[in-house]
Amino acid sequence: MKGVKVPLQARQGKTFERSLRFMDKNKNIIKLTGFKGRMHVRSDIDDEDTVIELTTENGRIEIDGELGKVVLKISAEDMEAIEADNYIYDLELISPDGRVYGPVIPSAFKVAPEVTR
């Protein structure tokens, strides 16, 4: 899987959900059956602390292997705790045999301020 940049935008205090589909250069679905996923959002690429972590284990990443689809989910309650700002993230997918792929390379994760509270 070749890495791509996928900028994301979320709204503070609102549920965030984004689906990503993975296809090869010929537009064929890349099957992700048995894959796990992990994603860290950080203030800066060198920052030790994460703003939020998404994994298949914590339920913030869901993978539909047959459709090559990865769904990223952050609850409204969790988004409320994240300050409006510009962050950075990447997404790694781990195959059943343990190989780690970085299909989404470091990209922007913008959190816009909540207006209606």
N, C-alpha and C positions, 0 to 999 in steps of 0.2 A: 504494500500500500504506500503510495507516494503521499508525502505530507502536503497539506494545503493550509492556507490561512482562512479562518472563518470568524470574522468579527461578530460578537454577540452584544445585544443590548437588552437589559432588564430594567424593570421599574421597581424602585424601592417600595416595599410593602405589598407588592402584587405577586401572584403566582407566576413563576417563570417556567416555561416549557418550550423546548426547541427540539425538533426532529432533524437528524442528519442522515442522509442516505449515502451509502458508499458504493460507487460503481467504478469499473475500470475505464480505460480510455475509449472503449467501444460501447460504453453505456450499458454493460452487463453488470448485474448486481454482484457485489462481492459478498459471498455468504459468510456470515459471522457466527454460525452455530457453535455454541460452546464457549464463545469468547466472554471475557470479563472486561470491565472498563474502569478507568480511574481518571479523575480530573481535579486539578487544584486551581483555585483562583487566588492570586497573590497581588499585593500592592505593587510589587516590583519583581522582576525575574530573579533578583538576588535575595529577596526577602525570605527569611527562614520561616516566618509564620504564614499560615494560610488564612485567607478570608473565609473560605468555605471549601469543603472537600466533597466531591461527588464520586460515588463508586456504585458498582452493581451490588455490593454487599450492604451499603446503607440505603439502598432503594432510590437513590437520586439519579441513577443511570439504569435504563432498561434497554435491553438489546433484543431485537427480533432478528435472529440469525438468518432465517430464510429470506427475509426482505432486505437484508443488509442495512437495517435501520437501527440507529442509536437515538434514544430519547433522553434528553437532559431535563431534570426536574428539580426545582427548588420551591419549597412552600412559601406562601405569603408571609408566614410567621418568620421564617428564616431570612427572607428578603427584607423584612422590616428591620432586622438587626444589622444589615449591611449598609454602611454609609454610602450616600451618593458620591461616586467618584469614578475614575478610570482605573481599571485593573488589567491584569494579564492572566491568561490561562493557556493550558494545552490539554489535549485529550490523548490518553494512551489506551490502546486495546491490547489485551493479552489473550493469545490463542490457547486452545486446550493443551498444547504441548509446551506452554510457557514462554513462547516468543513474544516480545513486546514490540508493538507497532505504534508509531506516532503519526496517525493519519491527519491530526490537526496539530500543526506546529504553533509555537507561541503566538497568540492573537489577542486582540483587544476584547475586554469584557467591560462594557460601560454600564454603570448603574445610574439611571436618571432619578432625580429626586421625586418623591411622592408629593403631589399637590393636594389631592382629595384624601383626607385622612379620616 
